[in-house]
Amino acid sequence: MEYPKMSYEVRRDIVGYGRNPPHPRWKNDARIAINFVLNIEEGTEYSIGDGDGFAEATLTEFDASYVPRGDRDLAAESMFEYGSRVGVWRVLRLFEERGLPLTLNACALAVERHPELAAAIRDRNYDICCHGWRWVDHFLLPAEVERRHILDAIASLERTVGRRPLGWCCRTGPSVNTRRLLKEIGGFLYDSDAYNDELPYWVDVEGLDHLVVPYTHTHNDSKYAPGPFATAGDYETWHRDAFDWLYREGATAPKMMSVGLHARMIGHPARMAGLARFLDHIARHADVWVCERIEIAEHWRAHHPPRA
């Protein structure tokens, strides 16, 4: 099947809300909305076994493969497996013990290949933001291939967890076609394919209003891979300082804070200690809304609809 040439153009906006951002009016008049996002990617990374022609080692203890291109990197594969075998359960237990919600940024095939995790998602009704069919770079995909990836991801999650995703977030970044394809396929309430703000905002996609809930690589355990994080203390201090600054600003101008997690990174015992202490710090503060990503999207749609 042939697809028409794209007319949609992604336009930059370097101004955004400017000097006077809107007051979000978070739930219970919270000074900050904080959303923890656990990325589920393990088993869907680029691999020889999936016919990609090379081995992935990103966000592992190596963060780069030392195996010749075209050969399997068994060490990197096993580091990914740590996340799905051990790390994911450790992170989920921590949040369950504290009664805190989080969002799963889930690659659909990763959930499909992990029936026990799929069952846990169904049982706990975890919020799902789709992280693609596989953990691959969408900006490298032709439009017709990317469209198929999105459709396959929706169908897969409907089979494994019993519901389609309402949010979308590409690996690293979207293609120039991603947002248009999401609107064409329909059913998505938001995407998180932007890093440019601390509040949601609306964009026009071929005459249709589309909500963006920005994500972050700043408040993210990915800094354990190439640095600068070396210890749990590094993680705790970095995230605590960010929270404290936003909490202070929240007295008059509340914002949102996204915190990115990866089971194969933060799920190691020494690193979990920093995450636990950060959660302790948050718990000592009043007027904090720890929430799911879909809750932020639904709140913004209800309280800050697009302008005519």
ChimeraX attribute file (.defattr): number of C-alpha atoms within 10 A of each C-alpha:
attribute: neighborCount
match mode: 1-to-1
recipient: residues
	/A:1	3
	/A:2	5
	/A:3	7
	/A:4	7
	/A:5	7
	/A:6	11
	/A:7	9
	/A:8	15
	/A:9	12
	/A:10	15
	/A:11	10
	/A:12	7
	/A:13	9
	/A:14	8
	/A:15	7
	/A:16	13
	/A:17	12
	/A:18	8
	/A:19	7
	/A:20	8
	/A:21	13
	/A:22	13
	/A:23	13
	/A:24	22
	/A:25	17
	/A:26	20
	/A:27	17
	/A:28	9
	/A:29	15
	/A:30	19
	/A:31	26
	/A:32	28
	/A:33	28
	/A:34	21
	/A:35	24
	/A:36	23
	/A:37	24
	/A:38	22
	/A:39	21
	/A:40	26
	/A:41	27
	/A:42	28
	/A:43	23
	/A:44	21
	/A:45	21
	/A:46	19
	/A:47	20
	/A:48	16
	/A:49	10
	/A:50	12
	/A:51	9
	/A:52	13
	/A:53	14
	/A:54	19
	/A:55	26
	/A:56	22
	/A:57	23
	/A:58	17
	/A:59	20
	/A:60	24
	/A:61	16
	/A:62	14
	/A:63	15
	/A:64	15
	/A:65	18
	/A:66	12
	/A:67	15
	/A:68	10
	/A:69	13
	/A:70	12
	/A:71	12
	/A:72	18
	/A:73	19
	/A:74	13
	/A:75	16
	/A:76	24
	/A:77	18
	/A:78	16
	/A:79	19
	/A:80	27
	/A:81	16
	/A:82	19
	/A:83	26
	/A:84	23
	/A:85	17
	/A:86	14
	/A:87	22
	/A:88	24
	/A:89	15
	/A:90	18
	/A:91	21
	/A:92	17
	/A:93	12
	/A:94	15
	/A:95	15
	/A:96	13
	/A:97	8
	/A:98	12
	/A:99	9
	/A:100	15
	/A:101	18
	/A:102	22
	/A:103	19
	/A:104	22
	/A:105	27
	/A:106	28
	/A:107	30
	/A:108	33
	/A:109	23
	/A:110	24
	/A:111	25
	/A:112	19
	/A:113	14
	/A:114	15
	/A:115	13
	/A:116	11
	/A:117	20
	/A:118	19
	/A:119	14
	/A:120	14
	/A:121	18
	/A:122	15
	/A:123	10
	/A:124	9
	/A:125	12
	/A:126	15
	/A:127	23
	/A:128	27
	/A:129	29
	/A:130	28
	/A:131	27
	/A:132	28
	/A:133	27
	/A:134	25
	/A:135	22
	/A:136	19
	/A:137	17
	/A:138	23
	/A:139	17
	/A:140	11
	/A:141	16
	/A:142	11
	/A:143	21
	/A:144	14
	/A:145	12
	/A:146	21
	/A:147	20
	/A:148	13
	/A:149	18
	/A:150	22
	/A:151	16
	/A:152	17
	/A:153	24
	/A:154	20
	/A:155	17
	/A:156	21
	/A:157	23
	/A:158	14
	/A:159	14
	/A:160	21
	/A:161	23
	/A:162	14
	/A:163	15
	/A:164	19
	/A:165	23
	/A:166	19
	/A:167	24
	/A:168	24
	/A:169	23
	/A:170	25
	/A:171	17
	/A:172	13
	/A:173	15
	/A:174	19
	/A:175	18
	/A:176	16
	/A:177	21
	/A:178	24
	/A:179	24
	/A:180	23
	/A:181	20
	/A:182	21
	/A:183	17
	/A:184	13
	/A:185	12
	/A:186	10
	/A:187	13
	/A:188	18
	/A:189	19
	/A:190	28
	/A:191	25
	/A:192	22
	/A:193	21
	/A:194	17
	/A:195	14
	/A:196	14
	/A:197	17
	/A:198	18
	/A:199	22
	/A:200	24
	/A:201	20
	/A:202	18
	/A:203	16
	/A:204	15
	/A:205	19
	/A:206	14
	/A:207	8
	/A:208	10
	/A:209	15
	/A:210	20
	/A:211	23
	/A:212	24
	/A:213	28
	/A:214	21
	/A:215	27
	/A:216	17
	/A:217	13
	/A:218	15
	/A:219	20
	/A:220	20
	/A:221	24
	/A:222	21
	/A:223	17
	/A:224	21
	/A:225	17
	/A:226	15
	/A:227	10
	/A:228	11
	/A:229	17
	/A:230	13
	/A:231	14
	/A:232	21
	/A:233	17
	/A:234	16
	/A:235	25
	/A:236	22
	/A:237	14
	/A:238	16
	/A:239	22
	/A:240	19
	/A:241	12
	/A:242	14
	/A:243	20
	/A:244	15
	/A:245	10
	/A:246	20
	/A:247	25
	/A:248	13
	/A:249	14
	/A:250	20
	/A:251	13
	/A:252	10
	/A:253	17
	/A:254	24
	/A:255	24
	/A:256	26
	/A:257	24
	/A:258	20
	/A:259	19
	/A:260	22
	/A:261	23
	/A:262	25
	/A:263	26
	/A:264	26
	/A:265	24
	/A:266	27
	/A:267	24
	/A:268	17
	/A:269	12
	/A:270	12
	/A:271	21
	/A:272	20
	/A:273	18
	/A:274	20
	/A:275	23
	/A:276	17
	/A:277	17
	/A:278	21
	/A:279	18
	/A:280	12
	/A:281	15
	/A:282	18
	/A:283	12
	/A:284	8
	/A:285	11
	/A:286	11
	/A:287	16
	/A:288	20
	/A:289	19
	/A:290	21
	/A:291	18
	/A:292	22
	/A:293	29
	/A:294	20
	/A:295	15
	/A:296	23
	/A:297	20
	/A:298	14
	/A:299	17
	/A:300	22
	/A:301	17
	/A:302	10
	/A:303	11
	/A:304	16
	/A:305	13
	/A:306	15
	/A:307	6
	/A:308	4
